[in-house]
């Protein structure tokens, strides 16, 4: 993990960018390559469901179902969906 952070930092420095910008660009490319590849996804222990919602918005997943055993998390999912 530490070596990865060093590589990200070096790439960011070469590109006159921040580490966040490098990671964001990598994720954007990955999501574009995955676009439309999955019809459905199920996330167990979803927390707020934020990650899955972004996969749907990016077009990676067509239908997304999230569940969590915690009543507080279920309430959070219901408000964000």
Steps between C-alpha positions, in 0.01 A plus 500: 500500500775746588675430168175575318469834676857585403423417136184708506694791649776469238248490215317799643823696527599419139156611380490812720187360665386394844475142623121540500503602133704192407272261690191672357632462145577132555150437634344691210684282247409183689133594517494585130647160414247324723202698365207276416677177594278405792121465488455490876690522826424400858685661787468347846611720786453804281532771759346806337498350149698796366751288307233291332294805414802649324551177303141530375544869414821420312319236294712210626205320660148498362313397816638532851366338815652578839427354838637539849394331822524819704165686527683834490674406175173379346348841578800675343470286185132578469565874507789487249336271244 
